[in-house]
Amino acid sequence: ELKSFFSEGIKKKDGQIVSSNVVKNELKDLVYSEDKSNPYNDEQLTIKLNKLGYIIARRTITKYREFLKIPVSRLRKI
């Protein structure tokens, strides 16, 4: 399908629209840099991304996390 060539857009607080791939990379960076003894849950990841200027919902974070095959916080705990 034609839509497979395009990614979704996420709006930032300054009005700029960025690709969802940018947000997914930010999400990966947050997860890989977190404290492994106390990993972030989806709500905390949402707050962190909102502070970075992205307007994004928790359910979207969950969808992206599952897409990236990142387990839930309790399974990432060491």
TIMI-2910 file (N, C-alpha, C, CB; in pm, 1 decimal, decimal comma, always signed):
<rs>
+----------+----------+----------+----------+----------+----------+----------+----------+----------+----------+----------+----------+------+
!      n_x !      n_y !      n_z !     ca_x !     ca_y !     ca_z !      c_x !      c_y !      c_z !     cb_x !     cb_y !     cb_z ! resn !
+----------+----------+----------+----------+----------+----------+----------+----------+----------+----------+----------+----------+------+
!    +82,5 !   -118,4 !     +0,0 !     +0,0 !     +0,0 !     +0,0 !    +87,1 !   +125,0 !     +0,0 !    -93,9 !     -0,4 !   +120,1 !  Glu !
!    +33,2 !   +230,1 !    -52,4 !   +105,7 !   +356,6 !    -60,3 !   +140,3 !   +411,5 !    +77,6 !    +24,1 !   +458,6 !   -137,1 !  Leu !
!    +51,7 !   +391,0 !   +175,4 !    +76,4 !   +446,5 !   +308,2 !   +196,7 !   +382,6 !   +376,8 !    -46,3 !   +429,3 !   +394,8 !  Lys !
!   +243,0 !   +266,9 !   +328,3 !   +359,6 !   +202,8 !   +388,6 !   +487,5 !   +282,6 !   +364,8 !   +375,7 !    +62,0 !   +333,7 !  Ser !
!   +486,5 !   +376,2 !   +270,6 !   +603,1 !   +459,0 !   +242,0 !   +613,0 !   +581,7 !   +332,7 !   +599,8 !   +503,0 !    +98,0 !  Phe !
!   +509,1 !   +607,2 !   +411,9 !   +504,9 !   +725,4 !   +497,6 !   +488,4 !   +684,2 !   +642,8 !   +390,9 !   +819,4 !   +455,5 !  Phe !
!   +542,0 !   +764,7 !   +733,1 !   +523,4 !   +738,3 !   +875,7 !   +427,3 !   +841,7 !   +933,2 !   +659,7 !   +741,0 !   +951,6 !  Ser !
!   +376,0 !   +809,9 !  +1050,8 !   +285,2 !   +902,5 !  +1118,4 !   +362,3 !  +1026,0 !  +1163,1 !   +216,5 !   +834,2 !  +1239,5 !  Glu !
!   +289,5 !  +1129,8 !  +1193,8 !   +352,8 !  +1250,1 !  +1245,8 !   +309,9 !  +1276,3 !  +1388,7 !   +319,7 !  +1370,1 !  +1158,2 !  Gly !
!   +401,1 !  +1328,5 !  +1467,9 !   +373,7 !  +1364,9 !  +1606,9 !   +398,4 !  +1514,7 !  +1619,9 !   +463,4 !  +1282,4 !  +1707,9 !  Ile !
!   +304,4 !  +1583,1 !  +1682,6 !   +317,1 !  +1727,3 !  +1698,8 !   +396,8 !  +1759,7 !  +1824,0 !   +179,0 !  +1793,4 !  +1704,8 !  Lys !
!   +482,6 !  +1858,4 !  +1812,1 !   +559,5 !  +1905,8 !  +1926,3 !   +489,7 !  +2029,1 !  +1983,9 !   +707,2 !  +1938,3 !  +1885,4 !  Lys !
!   +530,3 !  +2068,3 !  +2102,2 !   +468,2 !  +2182,8 !  +2169,6 !   +487,6 !  +2312,4 !  +2092,8 !   +524,5 !  +2197,8 !  +2309,2 !  Lys !
!   +595,6 !  +2321,1 !  +2014,9 !   +620,5 !  +2442,6 !  +1937,2 !   +546,1 !  +2443,5 !  +1803,4 !   +769,3 !  +2458,1 !  +1912,5 !  Asp !
!   +462,9 !  +2340,6 !  +1778,0 !   +383,7 !  +2334,2 !  +1656,2 !   +448,3 !  +2255,1 !  +1544,5 !   +355,8 !  +2470,8 !  +1608,4 !  Gly !
!   +574,7 !  +2224,1 !  +1559,0 !   +646,2 !  +2146,4 !  +1457,8 !   +593,7 !  +2002,0 !  +1458,0 !   +800,5 !  +2149,5 !  +1484,2 !  Gln !
!   +585,4 !  +1942,1 !  +1340,0 !   +544,3 !  +1802,8 !  +1329,6 !   +666,5 !  +1720,3 !  +1291,8 !   +429,2 !  +1784,8 !  +1225,1 !  Ile !
!   +692,1 !  +1615,3 !  +1371,9 !   +806,4 !  +1528,2 !  +1346,4 !   +756,1 !  +1387,0 !  +1318,0 !   +905,0 !  +1528,6 !  +1466,8 !  Val !
!   +839,1 !  +1310,6 !  +1253,5 !   +806,0 !  +1172,6 !  +1219,8 !   +796,4 !  +1088,1 !  +1346,8 !   +911,0 !  +1113,5 !  +1123,4 !  Ser !
!   +711,4 !   +987,9 !  +1343,4 !   +701,7 !   +896,8 !  +1458,0 !   +832,2 !   +820,7 !  +1476,3 !   +584,5 !   +798,1 !  +1439,8 !  Ser !
!   +910,7 !   +807,9 !  +1370,6 !  +1040,4 !   +740,5 !  +1382,8 !  +1133,9 !   +817,0 !  +1475,1 !  +1105,1 !   +723,9 !  +1245,4 !  Asn !
!  +1124,4 !   +949,0 !  +1474,6 !  +1205,3 !  +1031,4 !  +1564,6 !  +1166,6 !  +1002,3 !  +1709,4 !  +1187,4 !  +1182,4 !  +1532,6 !  Val !
!  +1037,5 !   +992,5 !  +1735,3 !   +988,3 !   +965,3 !  +1870,0 !  +1029,0 !   +824,2 !  +1912,7 !   +834,4 !   +982,0 !  +1876,4 !  Val !
!  +1021,8 !   +729,8 !  +1821,6 !  +1062,3 !   +592,2 !  +1853,5 !  +1210,4 !   +587,3 !  +1889,6 !  +1033,2 !   +497,7 !  +1734,6 !  Lys !
!  +1293,0 !   +663,5 !  +1820,3 !  +1435,8 !   +667,8 !  +1853,6 !  +1458,3 !   +730,5 !  +1990,8 !  +1513,6 !   +746,1 !  +1746,6 !  Asn !
!  +1382,6 !   +836,3 !  +2022,1 !  +1392,0 !   +898,3 !  +2154,8 !  +1350,4 !   +798,1 !  +2262,7 !  +1303,2 !  +1025,8 !  +2162,2 !  Glu !
!  +1244,7 !   +721,9 !  +2234,6 !  +1195,8 !   +620,9 !  +2328,2 !  +1303,0 !   +514,5 !  +2351,8 !  +1065,9 !   +556,0 !  +2275,1 !  Leu !
!  +1365,5 !   +468,1 !  +2245,5 !  +1474,2 !   +370,0 !  +2258,0 !  +1587,6 !   +425,3 !  +2343,5 !  +1527,5 !   +330,3 !  +2119,1 !  Lys !
!  +1625,0 !   +549,9 !  +2318,2 !  +1733,6 !   +612,9 !  +2393,6 !  +1700,1 !   +620,6 !  +2542,5 !  +1762,2 !   +753,5 !  +2338,8 !  Asp !
!  +1574,7 !   +657,4 !  +2573,6 !  +1533,7 !   +665,1 !  +2713,3 !  +1540,4 !   +529,1 !  +2782,3 !  +1392,9 !   +721,0 !  +2723,1 !  Leu !
!  +1493,2 !   +426,6 !  +2713,0 !  +1490,9 !   +292,5 !  +2771,8 !  +1632,8 !   +239,3 !  +2792,0 !  +1410,6 !   +196,3 !  +2682,6 !  Val !
!  +1719,3 !   +261,1 !  +2694,0 !  +1855,4 !   +208,3 !  +2706,2 !  +1941,2 !   +286,4 !  +2805,2 !  +1922,4 !   +208,4 !  +2571,1 !  Tyr !
!  +1903,2 !   +408,6 !  +2836,9 !  +1980,6 !   +487,2 !  +2932,6 !  +1920,7 !   +486,4 !  +3073,2 !  +1992,0 !   +629,2 !  +2883,8 !  Ser !
!  +1809,3 !   +415,3 !  +3092,0 !  +1743,4 !   +413,9 !  +3222,7 !  +1822,3 !   +331,0 !  +3324,2 !  +1601,1 !   +358,8 !  +3209,6 !  Glu !
!  +1789,7 !   +350,7 !  +3450,2 !  +1846,6 !   +271,3 !  +3558,4 !  +1782,7 !   +132,6 !  +3551,6 !  +1822,8 !   +339,2 !  +3699,0 !  Asp !
!  +1862,8 !    +30,9 !  +3525,9 !  +1808,7 !   -104,6 !  +3504,8 !  +1749,3 !   -165,7 !  +3631,3 !  +1917,5 !   -195,8 !  +3452,1 !  Lys !
!  +1784,0 !   -112,1 !  +3748,7 !  +1723,4 !   -163,8 !  +3871,2 !  +1587,2 !    -98,3 !  +3898,2 !  +1817,6 !   -141,0 !  +3990,3 !  Ser !
!  +1559,7 !    +12,6 !  +3829,0 !  +1431,9 !    +82,4 !  +3845,0 !  +1389,6 !   +140,3 !  +3709,5 !  +1442,7 !   +195,4 !  +3953,3 !  Asn !
!  +1348,8 !    +53,2 !  +3614,9 !  +1315,2 !   +101,1 !  +3480,6 !  +1187,0 !   +183,9 !  +3478,7 !  +1301,1 !    -16,4 !  +3385,8 !  Pro !
!  +1175,8 !   +267,4 !  +3375,1 !  +1058,4 !   +353,6 !  +3359,1 !   +938,8 !   +272,0 !  +3311,3 !  +1088,0 !   +468,3 !  +3260,0 !  Tyr !
!   +820,5 !   +301,0 !  +3367,0 !   +698,6 !   +242,9 !  +3311,5 !   +648,3 !   +335,0 !  +3199,9 !   +588,9 !   +223,1 !  +3422,8 !  Asn !
!   +541,3 !   +295,9 !  +3133,8 !   +492,1 !   +373,1 !  +3018,8 !   +450,4 !   +514,5 !  +3057,9 !   +374,4 !   +301,4 !  +2954,1 !  Asp !
!   +394,2 !   +530,6 !  +3175,8 !   +352,7 !   +663,5 !  +3222,3 !   +474,6 !   +754,1 !  +3241,3 !   +273,1 !   +652,4 !  +3354,8 !  Glu !
!   +580,3 !   +699,7 !  +3300,6 !   +702,4 !   +777,6 !  +3321,5 !   +768,8 !   +812,8 !  +3188,3 !   +800,6 !   +699,9 !  +3410,5 !  Gln !
!   +764,8 !   +719,1 !  +3092,8 !   +820,2 !   +746,6 !  +2959,9 !   +741,7 !   +857,7 !  +2891,4 !   +819,1 !   +619,3 !  +2872,9 !  Leu !
!   +609,7 !   +856,7 !  +2910,1 !   +524,9 !   +961,6 !  +2853,4 !   +562,4 !  +1097,8 !  +2910,4 !   +376,7 !   +931,8 !  +2880,5 !  Thr !
!   +581,2 !  +1104,3 !  +3041,0 !   +618,3 !  +1230,4 !  +3106,7 !   +752,6 !  +1279,5 !  +3054,6 !   +624,0 !  +1212,8 !  +3260,2 !  Ile !
!   +849,1 !  +1188,5 !  +3042,6 !   +982,4 !  +1226,9 !  +2993,2 !   +974,1 !  +1281,5 !  +2850,6 !  +1078,8 !  +1106,1 !  +2997,8 !  Lys !
!   +897,6 !  +1215,3 !  +2763,2 !   +885,3 !  +1261,6 !  +2624,3 !   +808,3 !  +1393,1 !  +2617,2 !   +815,4 !  +1155,0 !  +2538,0 !  Leu !
!   +709,6 !  +1411,4 !  +2705,5 !   +637,3 !  +1539,1 !  +2709,7 !   +731,2 !  +1652,1 !  +2750,4 !   +517,8 !  +1531,1 !  +2807,6 !  Asn !
!   +823,8 !  +1623,8 !  +2842,9 !   +921,5 !  +1724,8 !  +2884,1 !  +1017,7 !  +1758,6 !  +2770,4 !  +1000,0 !  +1676,0 !  +3006,2 !  Lys !
!  +1039,8 !  +1662,0 !  +2680,2 !  +1125,0 !  +1686,8 !  +2563,7 !  +1050,7 !  +1764,6 !  +2454,5 !  +1176,6 !  +1554,2 !  +2507,3 !  Leu !
!   +920,4 !  +1789,4 !  +2476,5 !   +844,7 !  +1873,2 !  +2384,0 !   +747,6 !  +1798,9 !  +2294,4 !   +938,0 !  +1948,2 !  +2299,7 !  Gly !
!   +736,7 !  +1668,2 !  +2308,2 !   +644,6 !  +1590,4 !  +2225,2 !   +508,0 !  +1583,1 !  +2291,2 !   +699,8 !  +1448,7 !  +2200,3 !  Tyr !
!   +402,9 !  +1602,2 !  +2212,4 !   +266,5 !  +1587,1 !  +2263,0 !   +224,2 !  +1445,3 !  +2226,9 !   +166,8 !  +1696,4 !  +2202,2 !  Ile !
!   +226,8 !  +1357,4 !  +2326,7 !   +204,7 !  +1215,0 !  +2300,8 !   +133,7 !  +1151,7 !  +2419,6 !   +338,7 !  +1142,3 !  +2272,5 !  Ile !
!    +46,7 !  +1056,7 !  +2391,8 !    -31,2 !   +989,7 !  +2495,6 !    +38,2 !   +860,7 !  +2540,2 !   -173,7 !   +959,1 !  +2444,8 !  Ala !
!     +3,8 !   +815,0 !  +2659,1 !    +60,9 !   +692,7 !  +2712,8 !    +31,8 !   +572,8 !  +2623,6 !     +8,0 !   +667,6 !  +2852,2 !  Arg !
!    -89,4 !   +565,4 !  +2570,4 !   -123,6 !   +450,4 !  +2485,2 !    -39,6 !   +448,2 !  +2358,0 !   -272,7 !   +453,3 !  +2448,9 !  Arg !
!     +2,6 !   +564,8 !  +2310,8 !    +90,0 !   +571,4 !  +2194,4 !   +229,2 !   +521,6 !  +2231,2 !    +96,7 !   +715,2 !  +2139,2 !  Thr !
!   +275,4 !   +556,9 !  +2350,3 !   +404,3 !   +507,3 !  +2399,0 !   +400,3 !   +354,7 !  +2407,3 !   +438,8 !   +569,1 !  +2537,9 !  Ile !
!   +290,7 !   +301,1 !  +2459,0 !   +275,0 !   +155,9 !  +2469,0 !   +280,3 !    +92,1 !  +2330,3 !   +142,2 !   +120,2 !  +2539,5 !  Thr !
!   +212,3 !   +152,6 !  +2234,7 !   +211,4 !   +100,2 !  +2097,6 !   +352,1 !   +102,3 !  +2038,1 !   +115,0 !   +182,1 !  +2008,9 !  Lys !
!   +423,1 !   +211,1 !  +2055,9 !   +559,4 !   +222,3 !  +2003,2 !   +653,8 !   +124,8 !  +2073,1 !   +611,2 !   +365,8 !  +2019,0 !  Tyr !
!   +639,5 !   +111,0 !  +2205,1 !   +724,2 !    +19,6 !  +2281,3 !   +704,5 !   -123,8 !  +2232,7 !   +693,4 !    +29,9 !  +2432,2 !  Arg !
!   +579,4 !   -162,8 !  +2210,9 !   +550,5 !   -296,9 !  +2160,3 !   +603,2 !   -314,0 !  +2018,2 !   +399,6 !   -324,3 !  +2164,3 !  Glu !
!   +591,3 !   -211,9 !  +1934,9 !   +643,0 !   -216,7 !  +1798,7 !   +794,5 !   -238,7 !  +1798,0 !   +607,8 !    -87,4 !  +1724,2 !  Phe !
!   +863,6 !   -173,6 !  +1893,3 !  +1009,0 !   -184,7 !  +1903,8 !  +1053,0 !   -310,7 !  +1978,6 !  +1065,1 !    -62,3 !  +1973,2 !  Leu !
!   +954,4 !   -390,9 !  +2022,9 !   +980,4 !   -514,3 !  +2096,6 !  +1057,3 !   -488,7 !  +2227,0 !  +1058,4 !   -611,4 !  +2008,8 !  Lys !
!  +1021,6 !   -379,2 !  +2293,0 !  +1077,8 !   -346,5 !  +2423,7 !   +979,9 !   -399,3 !  +2528,2 !  +1102,6 !   -190,5 !  +2440,0 !  Ile !
!  +1024,4 !   -485,9 !  +2618,2 !   +932,0 !   -541,1 !  +2718,0 !   +884,7 !   -436,9 !  +2817,9 !   +997,6 !   -655,1 !  +2791,9 !  Pro !
!   +779,9 !   -471,8 !  +2892,8 !   +727,8 !   -383,4 !  +2996,8 !   +833,7 !   -364,4 !  +3104,8 !   +596,8 !   -440,3 !  +3057,8 !  Val !
!   +817,1 !   -263,5 !  +3187,4 !   +920,7 !   -226,4 !  +3284,7 !   +955,6 !   -339,2 !  +3380,5 !   +876,0 !   -106,3 !  +3363,7 !  Ser !
!   +858,8 !   -414,4 !  +3426,3 !   +888,5 !   -521,3 !  +3523,3 !   +974,0 !   -631,1 !  +3462,2 !   +759,2 !   -581,4 !  +3577,3 !  Arg !
!   +966,1 !   -650,4 !  +3330,4 !  +1048,3 !   -751,3 !  +3263,8 !  +1186,7 !   -696,5 !  +3225,9 !   +976,6 !   -802,5 !  +3138,9 !  Leu !
!  +1203,0 !   -564,2 !  +3229,5 !  +1333,8 !   -503,2 !  +3201,1 !  +1416,8 !   -488,9 !  +3328,7 !  +1315,5 !   -365,3 !  +3134,6 !  Arg !
!  +1355,6 !   -516,7 !  +3441,3 !  +1422,6 !   -500,2 !  +3570,7 !  +1529,5 !   -607,9 !  +3589,4 !  +1319,9 !   -506,0 !  +3686,3 !  Lys !
!  +1644,2 !   -565,3 !  +3641,3 !  +1752,9 !   -660,7 !  +3665,4 !  +1748,2 !   -708,1 !  +3808,6 !  +1890,1 !   -598,0 !  +3634,3 !  Ile !
+----------+----------+----------+----------+----------+----------+----------+----------+----------+----------+----------+----------+------+
</rs>
